[in-house]
Amino acid sequence: MNITPVNEASPLITLDDAIFESVVNDLVKQGFSIKPNRLPVAVVDALLTCQRSMKDSEYQKAGIGRATQFQQKDDIRSDEISWITGSTVEGQIWLSWCDALKTYINRSLFMGLFSFENHFACYDVGAFYKRHLDAFKEQRVLKNQTNRVLSLVAYLNEDWKEGDGGELVLYQNNEDTKGLKIEPTRGTFVVFLSEEFPHEVLTSNRERHSVAGWFRVNGSKNAQIAPPI
């Protein structure tokens, strides 16, 4: 791993081509990539520093849908979120790593990933997120929306043990009822095609922290610039 320190205005940029290449190979082979404890330590530490410094008031109750379709449904999801804007050095370290991943994937797979939105997620004891898709292909195709096309989840939890719950379950398709369980342990990250893989977060039996993000394609047309998220 090559780590290049830079000044505070342009924070540490962490590149790991071996990890990125492994993610690309997984996406080609199966559409998803699960990397236990492969998020660079510098990036994990930055996210933990940022997350631990946050006040409860900086989180908001999560919901489903966007814009005018946004609604809070406690029977579907009960986590709280805080959007990451890069306003802190630690946030910029994370976003720099995500941008490097985006560049590598675009160079290898020509996916046209353009913008990135992401947030911290906190699951209190008893919180969950029922089975869902991050995006629907028909909305992108028929409505030319700047849909989420690639999802990224990273975990920040120390000493997660069997029985703590809170696993991510990634389903292969709509017919899959078993899925793959991923424990939300520190440094683990998961990448998957947003329109292809239903997934859920099982009920957490202890406080659980993660970062969730989505890469979008550029929806600009007719000289009208699409918003970044």
Secondary structure, 3 states (H helix, E strand, C coil): CEEECCCCCCCCEEECHHHHHHHHHHHHHHCEEEECCCCCHHHHHHHHHHHHCCCHHHCEECCECCHHHCECCCCCECCEEEECCCCCHHHHHHHHHHHHHHHHHHHHHCCCEEEEEEEEEEECCCCCEEEECCCCHHHHHHHCCCCEEEEEEEECECCCCCCCECCEEECCCCCCCCCEEECCECCCEEEEECCCCCEEECCECCCEEEEEEEEEECCCECCECCCCC
